[in-house]
């Protein structure tokens, strides 16, 4: 089943997130109270709504309560926007949204947003929207690095319920043109070889083309 992502606030950062998520295997709902911003987002995805996110009934009507993960993407260049972020997070919690990532433009704001219920805080000044999208959409991704052009490295956690599997059985190189570069296990870095076995809770670094890596990562999400 596809993960459902909600994006609240369609300024430049929010629109960039919409664009990044639209290229991944997720469903999207995006909202903003600005009609022009909603119009821009509607050129990328279909589920876009004009909505006041501080209004609980309006949030319900948009379907945002059904998302697996909501991103509150308001910039805080004005104090009113910080207030809107705080109220929106509180409303999302009341609607039962469990995962909420909030944008924080100042370090002091981050602690406030976490205090009212944000489960994660990101700064668009320090992390690209595409990186945020990959971290959230692909579940167990710890971090993501673009190496050059369409070649990336994903750092992922192997879930606790993963069955120990020899690297050779995965056959990632011939199936997806991808390679496991490193394995971190019990705070030790291992260079994999043909005899390596991947285990639950391993942290691995996978290199490959951007379009193929989500398929590789899905192997560990089963």
Buried (B, 14 or more C-beta within 10 A) or exposed (E): EEBBBBBBBBBEBBBBBBBBBBBBEBBBBBBBBEEEBBEBBBEBBEBBBBBBBBBBEBBBEBBBBBBBBBBBBBBBEEEEBBEBBBBBBBBBBEBEBEBBBBBBBEEEBBEBBBEBBBBBBBBBEEEBBBBBBBBBBBBBBEEBEBEEEEEBBBBBBBBEEBEEBEBEEBEBEEEBEBBBEBBBBEEEEEEBEEEBEBBEEBBBBBBBBBEBBBBBBEBBBE
